[in-house]
Amino acid sequence: MEPVSPLKVNHLPLWLEQFIETYQKLGTDNLGLLSNIYAKDVVFIDPMHHISGFDNLEDYFVSLYTNLTSCTFRVDEVIYKGQDAAIYWTMEYCHPKLNKNKPVTVQGHSKLRGYRDKVIYHRDYLDLGAMIYEHVPLLGSVVKLIKQRANA
């Protein structure tokens, strides 16, 4: 596996380079860019969803981004070998019903597999508590308390 600086993406495989560039500029106004990076038969998995097919993935992103005030990704590290890659990222988003619409920062990583010039498999790993549950009134304090006790 070869680690890659996030600033040097020009020597990556095309599918991976396009993925990184797209995610770092993705927003509610340009979700059409997703068709440039995902294969028609893509499989997407995150802690709450298992989605098959680009049309279903696009619907998911539209519903997700429609509810956000803002969302940005910064790619912190990339490791790849052949058609497989691991991307470590930081996401910052604002949602009107979470954290009083103030920015929430979440770190995570994605396992990707490319096929030809598109991503065919995308699995996200992240702390769902840090992303959502900790920012819900009442529930957030309970989740934080559980985490504190687990770390004691």
Steps between C-alpha positions, in 0.01 A plus 500: 500500500624844413415799721422815308509861610158661447675779308646264238207335329625525142677161505206301633286270285240707313201360695664588832619843394151588375341368821722714724458813291123456481447443872709802594269726296168315539204705617123531468537692175716247313381150593495422128876447532432167669428340162861575401645288780259212573426197283138418417517185715683660795459362852506762776502412871511727803400439865131555420457396135578230246427634154531325164495681169584855401139621476435396862828657611417824324157510670673447836743787440221733385297432817811527719634824355154662477477492879847649558588867524856418392733201465869486410756220481874527539705199396776454756672186375474255213640148486455295188613191320364412159122528502464532878537813711449626853423868541517672836291814514353774715143606439348821631128555467219715634147369546216723625379234747838397638743697717291817454612509132861553611777304324548137594838347416534126448801296399459178310638288223375331189591172335474539124533270202535630151401333177612659177454873564226488769450398862316167520512455880498764776479422870517772764621447856423773752379562853124541462477630856741784422323569173138500615402365842719730711334803340137405563349676804478270806631198310834677451568530871415132551734389220781718637447357849515143367825579315652654813411194709633263235833688503530509880 
